[in-house]
């Protein structure tokens, strides 16, 4: 369905207890509006989930088809499913299966829409940027964090070190200080890594910390939310630039990062 104006509708498939995806992704795209002409609106459909445990994640994922169908009713331009660990806990490579399944639901509903997810966005962005070795921060319990590490490594990116904050309650994850990763990264072994993942979770806030970590470490720093924003822009065939998004949304200016001795 064509529209006679340039505003892009972004559909967000959101865990019911997630409050960060609808702040960080819009914040990045609204910051982009200050420097580029494209405009964005945001439209959500929610899946029930309160605790970040495998049983609730599996039940929530089963509800994602309903969300994709609902959002296609609104003729959004792109949809993104934001629960990285839900996708990764469903089995290796599941981000591809999920995208295909949800896209098919939009086709069946008469409004074909590309459907992304934060899990695929993170691993694809790491690979596209040539990052072969990373260290990551996760809010999850250690067993789920290990699933995330294994999933990323299965996609061809080595995880040198990880920090698991071991928070099961999803609202508690959201209540973490958004600037905290600017200090938490110092607990990681980052010797020789290509990049730091400041938050491998779209519910754990980290946006204010992204460029702080880059300045302190001299390393490209990414998050699941920043990677998802990048993939949204790619899907819309728009320039992958947004202020505050660090290396992934810098327009390829990696060489400008300070080098740490």
C-alpha positions as CSV (number, residue, x, y, z in Angstrom):
1,X,0.0,0.0,0.0
2,X,1.6,3.3,-1.1
3,X,1.3,6.5,0.9
4,X,1.8,10.0,-0.4
5,X,4.1,11.1,2.4
6,X,7.5,9.9,3.7
7,X,6.6,8.8,7.3
8,X,7.6,5.2,7.8
9,X,5.5,3.0,10.2
10,X,7.6,0.8,12.4
11,X,5.8,-2.2,13.9
12,X,7.2,-3.5,17.2
13,X,6.4,-7.0,18.5
14,X,7.1,-6.6,22.2
15,X,7.1,-8.8,25.3
16,X,4.3,-7.5,27.6
17,X,6.8,-6.6,30.3
18,X,9.3,-4.9,28.0
19,X,9.5,-1.1,28.3
20,X,12.9,-0.4,26.8
21,X,12.4,-1.4,23.2
22,X,9.8,1.3,22.8
23,X,12.2,3.9,24.3
24,X,15.6,3.2,22.8
25,X,14.7,2.4,19.2
26,X,12.4,5.4,18.9
27,X,15.1,7.6,20.6
28,X,17.6,6.6,18.0
29,X,15.2,7.2,15.0
30,X,13.9,10.5,16.5
31,X,17.5,11.6,16.9
32,X,18.0,10.7,13.2
33,X,15.1,12.9,12.3
34,X,17.1,16.0,13.5
35,X,19.7,15.4,10.7
36,X,17.8,13.6,7.9
37,X,14.3,14.1,6.4
38,X,12.8,10.7,7.0
39,X,10.1,10.5,9.7
40,X,8.9,7.5,11.7
41,X,5.9,6.4,13.8
42,X,5.9,3.4,16.1
43,X,3.1,0.8,16.6
44,X,3.2,-2.1,19.1
45,X,1.6,-5.5,19.7
46,X,2.4,-7.3,22.9
47,X,3.1,-11.0,23.9
48,X,2.7,-12.1,27.5
49,X,6.0,-12.6,29.4
50,X,7.0,-11.5,32.9
51,X,9.9,-13.7,33.9
52,X,12.9,-14.4,31.6
53,X,12.8,-18.2,31.9
54,X,12.7,-20.7,29.1
55,X,9.1,-21.8,29.7
56,X,7.7,-18.3,29.6
57,X,9.9,-17.4,26.6
58,X,8.6,-20.5,24.6
59,X,4.9,-19.6,25.4
60,X,5.5,-16.0,24.4
61,X,7.1,-16.9,21.1
62,X,4.0,-18.9,20.2
63,X,2.0,-15.7,20.5
64,X,4.2,-13.8,18.0
65,X,2.1,-14.9,15.0
66,X,-0.9,-13.0,16.4
67,X,1.2,-9.9,16.9
68,X,2.6,-10.0,13.4
69,X,-0.9,-10.4,12.0
70,X,-2.2,-7.5,14.1
71,X,0.5,-5.2,13.0
72,X,0.0,-6.0,9.4
73,X,-3.6,-4.8,9.8
74,X,-1.9,-1.3,10.3
75,X,0.1,-1.6,7.1
76,X,3.4,-1.0,8.8
77,X,6.5,-0.8,6.6
78,X,8.6,-3.2,8.7
79,X,8.1,-5.2,11.8
80,X,10.7,-6.2,14.4
81,X,10.4,-8.8,17.1
82,X,12.3,-7.7,20.2
83,X,13.3,-10.4,22.5
84,X,16.7,-11.7,21.7
85,X,16.9,-14.4,24.3
86,X,13.4,-15.8,23.3
87,X,14.6,-16.4,19.8
88,X,18.0,-17.7,20.8
89,X,16.5,-20.1,23.4
90,X,14.3,-21.7,20.6
91,X,17.3,-23.4,18.9
92,X,20.3,-22.5,16.8
93,X,19.4,-20.5,13.7
94,X,15.9,-19.9,14.9
95,X,16.0,-16.1,14.0
96,X,15.7,-17.1,10.4
97,X,12.8,-19.5,11.0
98,X,11.0,-16.8,13.1
99,X,11.3,-14.1,10.4
100,X,10.0,-16.5,7.7
101,X,7.1,-17.7,9.8
102,X,6.0,-14.2,10.8
103,X,6.4,-12.8,7.3
104,X,4.2,-15.6,6.1
105,X,1.5,-14.5,8.6
106,X,1.6,-11.0,7.1
107,X,1.3,-12.5,3.6
108,X,-1.7,-14.6,4.7
109,X,-3.3,-11.5,6.1
110,X,-3.0,-9.7,2.8
111,X,-0.3,-7.2,3.8
112,X,3.2,-8.6,3.1
113,X,5.7,-7.1,5.5
114,X,9.4,-7.7,6.2
115,X,9.8,-9.0,9.8
116,X,13.1,-8.7,11.6
117,X,14.2,-9.7,15.1
118,X,16.8,-8.5,17.5
119,X,18.6,-11.8,17.6
120,X,19.2,-11.8,13.9
121,X,19.9,-8.1,13.9
122,X,22.7,-8.6,16.4
123,X,24.4,-11.5,14.8
124,X,24.0,-10.1,11.3
125,X,25.4,-6.7,12.3
126,X,28.4,-8.3,14.0
127,X,29.2,-10.3,10.9
128,X,28.5,-7.5,8.4
129,X,30.9,-5.2,10.4
130,X,33.6,-7.9,10.3
131,X,33.6,-8.4,14.1
132,X,35.0,-11.9,14.6
133,X,35.6,-11.8,18.4
134,X,33.5,-10.0,21.0
135,X,32.8,-9.7,24.7
136,X,29.2,-9.3,25.8
137,X,27.1,-8.1,28.8
138,X,23.8,-9.9,29.4
139,X,21.1,-9.4,32.1
140,X,20.1,-13.1,32.0
141,X,20.6,-16.0,34.4
142,X,23.8,-17.9,33.5
143,X,22.1,-20.9,31.7
144,X,20.3,-18.5,29.4
145,X,23.4,-16.4,28.9
146,X,25.2,-19.6,27.9
147,X,22.5,-20.2,25.3
148,X,23.1,-16.7,23.9
149,X,26.9,-17.3,23.8
150,X,26.5,-20.6,22.0
151,X,24.0,-19.1,19.5
152,X,26.3,-16.2,18.6
153,X,29.3,-18.6,18.3
154,X,27.2,-20.9,16.1
155,X,26.8,-17.9,13.8
156,X,30.6,-17.6,13.4
157,X,31.4,-14.9,16.0
158,X,33.6,-15.9,18.9
159,X,32.6,-14.7,22.4
160,X,35.8,-14.2,24.3
161,X,34.1,-13.2,27.6
162,X,30.7,-12.5,29.0
163,X,29.1,-10.9,32.1
164,X,25.7,-12.4,33.2
165,X,23.9,-10.1,35.6
166,X,21.5,-12.9,36.6
167,X,18.2,-11.0,36.7
168,X,15.2,-13.1,36.0
169,X,12.4,-10.5,36.5
170,X,12.0,-8.6,33.2
171,X,10.8,-5.4,34.8
172,X,13.9,-5.5,37.1
173,X,16.0,-5.8,33.9
174,X,14.4,-2.6,32.6
175,X,15.1,-0.8,35.9
176,X,18.9,-1.0,35.5
177,X,20.7,2.3,35.2
178,X,21.1,2.9,31.4
179,X,24.6,4.3,32.1
180,X,25.7,1.3,34.1
181,X,27.3,-0.6,31.1
182,X,29.8,2.3,30.9
183,X,31.4,0.8,34.0
184,X,30.3,-2.9,33.7
185,X,32.3,-3.4,30.5
186,X,35.5,-3.0,32.6
187,X,34.7,-6.4,34.2
188,X,35.1,-8.0,30.8
189,X,38.2,-9.4,29.2
190,X,38.4,-7.3,26.0
191,X,42.0,-7.9,25.1
192,X,42.1,-8.4,21.3
193,X,38.4,-8.3,20.8
194,X,36.9,-6.5,17.8
195,X,33.9,-5.1,19.6
196,X,32.0,-4.9,22.9
197,X,28.3,-5.8,23.1
198,X,27.1,-3.5,25.9
199,X,23.7,-5.1,26.1
200,X,22.7,-8.4,24.4
201,X,19.1,-7.7,25.4
202,X,16.6,-5.1,24.1
203,X,15.1,-4.8,27.6
204,X,18.3,-3.9,29.4
205,X,18.9,-0.2,28.8
206,X,22.3,0.9,27.5
207,X,21.9,3.6,25.0
208,X,23.6,6.4,26.9
209,X,26.5,4.1,27.6
210,X,27.3,3.1,23.9
211,X,29.5,6.0,22.9
212,X,30.8,6.4,26.5
213,X,32.3,2.8,26.2
214,X,33.6,3.5,22.8
215,X,35.5,6.6,24.0
216,X,36.9,4.8,27.1
217,X,37.8,1.5,25.4
218,X,38.6,2.6,21.9
219,X,36.5,-0.4,20.7
220,X,33.3,-0.4,18.6
221,X,30.4,-0.9,21.0
222,X,27.0,-2.2,20.0
223,X,23.8,-3.3,21.6
224,X,20.8,-5.4,20.5
225,X,18.7,-2.2,20.3
226,X,21.3,-0.4,18.2
227,X,21.7,-3.4,15.9
228,X,17.9,-3.7,15.5
229,X,17.6,0.0,14.6
230,X,20.3,-0.6,12.0
231,X,18.4,-3.5,10.5
232,X,15.2,-1.4,10.4
233,X,17.0,1.2,8.4
234,X,18.4,-1.4,6.1
235,X,15.0,-2.9,5.5
236,X,13.6,0.5,4.6
237,X,16.6,1.2,2.3
238,X,17.6,4.2,4.4
239,X,21.0,5.5,5.4
240,X,22.3,3.6,8.4
241,X,23.0,6.7,10.5
242,X,21.6,7.8,13.9
243,X,23.2,10.1,16.5
244,X,24.1,8.3,19.7
245,X,24.2,4.8,18.0
246,X,27.9,4.4,18.1
247,X,29.9,2.5,15.5
248,X,26.9,0.6,13.9
249,X,25.1,3.8,13.1
250,X,28.1,6.1,12.4
251,X,28.1,5.8,8.7
252,X,31.2,3.6,8.7
253,X,33.5,5.9,10.7
254,X,35.2,3.2,12.7
255,X,38.6,4.6,12.0
256,X,37.7,7.7,14.0
257,X,37.5,5.8,17.3
258,X,40.3,6.6,19.7
259,X,42.9,4.0,20.2
260,X,43.7,2.7,23.7
261,X,47.3,2.1,24.3
